[in-house]
Amino acid sequence: MKTPFHLMIVPTLRCPAKCSYCWSSEHTGPVMDLGTVRAAVDWLAGLNDNPVTVTFHGGEPLVAGPAFYEAALPMIAGGLAPRTVAFAMQSNLWLLDDRTAAVLAAYRVPIGTSLDGPPEITDAQRGAGYTARTRAGMEVARRHGLRVSVICTFTAQSAPRREEIVGFFRENGFVMKLHPALPSLRDDRPEPYALPPQDYGELLVHLLDDCLAHPDTLRVMNIDDLIKSVFVRRGTVCTFADCAGSTFAVGPDGGIYPCYRFVGMEEWRMGSVRENPGRAELEATEAWQRLSAFRAFVDGHCGSCRHVRYCRGGCPYNAIAPAGGEVTGVDPHCVAYRRIFDEIADRLNAEISGGDGMMALMTGRRTGAPTGIMGLVQRMVSR
């Protein structure tokens, strides 16, 4: 995790977009009130005193409106002081106006938005006009100095057009973060778009090669995180970390869940912020016990894997979604993770153990060779 604790606040599951493969949004539903925000702050203040990242997620969090953020941001920052509080948001930016952008800028809220490549690819998957509306919101963010990163969802339909997609990101100077389209515990609508694990592994290796070939014009955050995991021997993002107990989500009505992906699913509800449950009460819930069972399963199932220390079986949600919420296996993308982790580890070992390994370690490249894994590590360190 980026910080020792992560709280996702989901003001609403409503969203004005109609992305074909989305399983986490609705077109109707309640919006969180400020009393729930206050209860969430009080609950978290009593739960621990760790530094925390608070991410506004959804649905579309900007549906809550500017007045919500004008009140919620100081309420959270002040109520959790003196601990360090960082904010973030995931939004399609359609509803970003100058008033909302001003308060987000005041609290230095970075925003992740979504574009799946050129307009013809993005709009085919996310709906006609999606690109234009998101790019307009990005311009509002730019005027206010807000940092915007771009998430690209690769689907079974778009992955074969990876060259066009990478070209779009390079031409626009966007840092890429990618997600594979996933199946869902909620329903089977996203399944035709789900990216097969083998294809995802090949995509990650392709993107690694692209980053090595174009180190000055392409940065893929996933590749950075995967390399960092191998290099420091631990997972550095939630997919590859034991997230139980270090990540929670609060839904529109104050319900507490293990992650935003579970919000609104009653069987994964761990209580309510208005009930102010403590750590022991959370650990006693069925949701927590299921995640603990996944951790135990990984310890037994993955014990002989060379990558287990920094993979940890992948994402628990991904693992249980195909099995209706039961722990019967690890993240199906294990095939992809093993493929890219093998590639990174083997290339890194070859660079360091070669005859000019010290040159690779110190400068990021071997004599006369193109940029290698160590070169990407060096770029991460220098940022």
TADA-V532301 format. One record per backbone hydrogen bond with DSSP energy under -1.0 kcal/mol. CO is the residue of the C=O (numbers start at 1). NH is the residue of the N-H. Records with the same first field share a line. If there is no record, write none. Layout:
BEGIN
CO = NH + NH
END
This chain:
BEGIN
5 = 53
6 = 248
7 = 55
8 = 250
9 = 57
11 = 32
13 = 26
14 = 60
19 = 22
26 = 15
33 = 37
34 = 38
35 = 39
36 = 40
37 = 41
38 = 42
39 = 43
40 = 44
41 = 45
42 = 46
43 = 47
44 = 48
52 = 86
53 = 7
54 = 88
55 = 9
56 = 90
60 = 63
61 = 64
62 = 65
65 = 69
66 = 70
67 = 71
68 = 72
69 = 73
71 = 75
72 = 76
73 = 77
74 = 78
75 = 79
76 = 80
80 = 83
84 = 52
86 = 54
88 = 56
89 = 112
93 = 96
97 = 101
98 = 102
99 = 103
100 = 104
101 = 105
102 = 106
103 = 107
104 = 109
105 = 108
110 = 89
111 = 149
112 = 91
113 = 151
118 = 121 + 122
119 = 123
121 = 125
122 = 126
123 = 127
125 = 20
127 = 130
129 = 133
130 = 134
131 = 135
132 = 136
133 = 137
134 = 138
135 = 139
136 = 140
137 = 141
138 = 142
139 = 143
140 = 144
141 = 146
142 = 145
147 = 111
149 = 113
150 = 177
151 = 115
152 = 179
154 = 181
155 = 159
158 = 161
159 = 162
161 = 165
162 = 166
163 = 167
164 = 168
165 = 169
166 = 170
167 = 171
168 = 172
169 = 174
175 = 150
176 = 221
177 = 152
179 = 154
181 = 195
188 = 191
190 = 193
193 = 156
196 = 200
197 = 201
198 = 202
199 = 203
200 = 204
201 = 205
202 = 206
203 = 207
204 = 208
205 = 209
206 = 210
207 = 211
208 = 212
209 = 213
210 = 214
214 = 217 + 218
219 = 176
220 = 224
221 = 225
222 = 226
223 = 227
224 = 228
225 = 229
226 = 230
227 = 231
228 = 232
229 = 233
237 = 240
238 = 241
241 = 243
243 = 246 + 247
246 = 6
248 = 8
249 = 257
250 = 10
251 = 254
254 = 273
255 = 251
256 = 270
257 = 249
259 = 262
260 = 263
262 = 265
265 = 268
266 = 269
271 = 256
272 = 275
278 = 282
279 = 283
280 = 284
282 = 285
285 = 289
286 = 290
287 = 291
288 = 292
289 = 293
290 = 294
291 = 295
292 = 296
293 = 297
294 = 298
295 = 299
296 = 300
297 = 301
298 = 302
302 = 305
305 = 308
307 = 310 + 311
308 = 312
311 = 314
313 = 331
315 = 319
316 = 320
317 = 321
320 = 325
321 = 324
323 = 326
326 = 328
331 = 334
333 = 337
334 = 338
335 = 339
336 = 340
337 = 341
338 = 342
339 = 343
340 = 344
341 = 345
342 = 346
343 = 347
344 = 348
345 = 349
346 = 350
347 = 351
348 = 352
349 = 353
354 = 357
356 = 360
357 = 361
358 = 362
359 = 363
360 = 364
364 = 372
366 = 369
372 = 376
373 = 377
374 = 378
375 = 379
376 = 380
377 = 381
378 = 382
END
